[in-house]
């Protein structure tokens, strides 16, 4: 089977919209993951800045944070499974009611600023790659 240059060119032209669509989708997914990360980060910061004394409200806030970190984990999964795992561990930390020791937190590498920095570095680079 032989192809002419014209038919090869037509195939390339047909592939361009598919490639562009993929880039747009990657950009949208990275943007959604960044938004979820920001939501989880700022909700967590607010939790730490405004201690809750009521046990029921505190537990409700912890479960909300667990859900936010789980959402961020699910959105980052297509980009990086290591970061997905760390976000999942962060979700688990909140689900378990902050019961982890400082050593466990350090070992899991789920410090708030560390996961935000690593997540932003990855996701912003994915946004830029999709724009090229």
C-alpha positions in Angstrom: 0.0 0.0 0.0 1.5 3.3 -1.0 0.4 6.8 0.0 0.9 10.0 -2.0 2.2 13.1 -0.3 -1.2 14.6 -0.8 -3.0 11.8 1.0 -0.4 11.9 3.8 -0.9 15.7 4.1 -4.7 15.1 4.3 -4.2 12.7 7.2 -2.0 15.2 9.0 -4.6 17.9 8.5 -7.3 15.6 9.8 -5.3 14.8 12.9 -4.7 18.5 13.9 -8.3 19.1 15.3 -7.9 15.9 17.4 -4.6 17.1 18.8 -6.0 20.5 19.5 -9.0 19.0 21.2 -6.7 16.9 23.4 -4.7 20.0 24.4 -7.8 21.9 25.2 -9.1 19.0 27.4 -5.7 18.7 29.2 -5.7 22.5 29.8 -9.3 22.3 31.2 -8.4 19.3 33.4 -5.3 21.0 34.8 -7.3 24.2 35.5 -10.0 22.2 37.3 -7.4 20.4 39.3 -5.7 23.7 40.2 -9.1 25.1 41.3 -9.8 22.0 43.5 -6.3 22.2 45.0 -6.8 25.9 45.8 -10.2 25.2 47.3 -8.8 22.4 49.5 -5.7 24.5 50.5 -7.6 27.6 51.5 -10.3 25.7 53.3 -7.5 23.9 55.3 -5.8 27.2 56.0 -9.1 28.6 57.2 -9.6 25.6 59.5 -6.2 26.1 61.1 -6.7 29.9 61.4 -10.1 29.6 63.1 -10.0 26.8 65.6 -13.4 25.2 66.1 -14.3 24.3 69.7 -17.6 22.6 69.1 -16.9 18.9 68.6 -19.7 18.3 66.0 -18.8 21.4 63.9 -15.1 20.4 64.1 -15.8 16.9 62.8 -18.1 18.3 60.1 -15.2 20.6 59.0 -12.8 17.7 59.0 -15.1 15.6 56.8 -15.5 18.6 54.4 -11.7 18.9 54.2 -11.4 15.1 53.5 -13.9 15.5 50.6 -12.1 18.5 49.2 -8.7 16.7 49.2 -10.3 13.6 47.7 -11.8 15.8 44.9 -8.4 17.3 44.3 -6.8 13.8 44.3 -9.3 12.6 41.7 -8.7 15.5 39.4 -4.9 15.3 39.6 -4.8 11.5 39.0 -4.5 11.7 35.2 -1.4 13.8 35.6 0.6 12.2 38.4 -0.1 9.1 40.5 2.4 10.1 43.2 0.7 13.4 43.8 -2.7 11.6 43.6 -1.5 9.3 46.3 -0.4 12.2 48.5 -3.7 14.0 48.1 -5.5 10.8 49.0 -3.4 10.5 52.1 -4.2 14.1 53.0 -7.9 13.2 52.6 -7.5 10.2 54.8 -5.7 12.3 57.4 -8.8 14.6 57.6 -11.2 11.7 57.5 -9.5 10.1 60.4 -9.9 13.3 62.4 -6.3 14.5 62.5 -5.3 11.4 64.4 -1.9 11.1 62.7 1.4 11.9 64.5 3.8 14.5 63.1 6.1 11.7 62.1 3.3 10.0 60.1 2.5 13.3 58.4 6.2 13.9 57.6 6.6 10.3 56.3 3.5 10.6 54.0 4.8 14.0 52.7 1.4 15.6 53.1 2.3 18.9 54.8 -0.1 21.6 53.6 2.5 23.9 52.0 4.4 21.0 50.4 1.4 19.4 48.7 0.2 22.8 47.4 3.6 23.7 46.1 4.1 20.4 44.4 0.6 20.4 43.0 0.9 23.9 41.6 4.2 23.2 40.0 2.9 20.1 38.2 -0.5 21.5 37.2 0.8 24.9 36.0 3.4 23.1 33.9 0.6 20.9 32.4 -1.4 24.1 31.6 1.6 25.6 29.8 2.3 22.4 27.9 -1.3 22.3 26.7 -1.0 25.9 25.4 1.9 25.1 23.2 
